[in-house]
Amino acid sequence: MAALITKKNLLTLLLLGLLAGSLPSYTKAQNCGCASDQCCSQWGYCGTGDDYCGTGCQQGPCNASPPPNDVSVADIVTQEFFNGIIDQADASCAGKNFYTRAAFLEALTAFDNFGRIGSVDDSKREIAAFFGNVAHETGPLITKKNLLTLLLLGLLAGSLPSYTKAQNCGCASDQCCSQWGYCGTGDDYCGTGCQQGPCNASPPPNDVSVADIVTQEFFNGIIDQADASCAGKNFYTRAAFLEALTAFDNFGRIGSVDDSKREIAAFFGNVAHETGPGNSIGFDGLNSPETVANDPIIAFKTGLWYWMRSVRPVVSQGFGATIRAINGALECDGGNPATVQKRVEYYTEYCNQLGVSPGDNLTC
């Protein structure tokens, strides 16, 4: 289906934009073929530093990933453990017969490192954290939608290194308070969203008018790719885009005029084409989004896909960091303490079942 065809594309855009991050204007190539001292990023660009050599790095001097341990996730997620989650749903619930341990384990074959980093206890905590968050979103696997809900909620976390020192800050004078309320140094703490301390200076916006670039003609050229019968064709408007843009003053306004045009082109190019996690896990998420609700393996893969990209990097921070990664903007820092507590209850229950202490920093 063509670009911007259904209302689901804004969701697609959410998935894309929050995974891609911002690629600096000095990236050299797409789909790589980089110089020997540069990394090919997960998005197919050449460069150096964590944005290129970190998570998803395809080739070059990539950062070393911690080796997986010898834990068997199947031995931890036993049928008894899995049934203990499923059995909390009413017998009449369709999702109760939709999700199976076999489907979970099959989905897991696409994510070799899930539950296999650090000690055995670390593995158990990650597994408990995953199911604790999944169980909370709409109740314990009660509907077919809750792994998808886990995927969709809050994809704003990014990756916080394991050596963060404190929550909600109060940092030493030489440390930054990150956007997530942790103390540390480096771009993860002093970069985007830094709240206090020696934060990195943000580049000043240029004088570009995004409205002058995204003309009605340009916007119509995207919309007109959809069939006349498509509901989404009348849903999206340039006026709505420009109104939404008022909340993001710096969009398309960093660097030169050409940099602005490239960012705008990249934004709409991804919106028009991508399907969020679908391509990564083997289904057409734009044309067949219902696959997530109809195929239990794809449903589990979808949740695991998000978990591995956006939650796994913060697992070592404590369970509270996983809440912040999934839905921090709405629940953390006093936003909804009741829901935070409910997540913690699920997590600690599953930790108890797995025979591991829940660790520190349980809330956010």
Helices and strands as residue ranges (DSSP letters): H 8-20, E 39-40, E 46-47, H 50-53, H 73-76, H 79-86, H 94-98, H 101-108, H 120-138, H 146-152, E 176-177, E 183-184, H 187-190, H 210-213, H 216-223, H 232-235, H 238-245, H 257-273, H 278-281, H 291-294, H 296-306, I 307-311, G 312-317, H 319-331, H 337-354
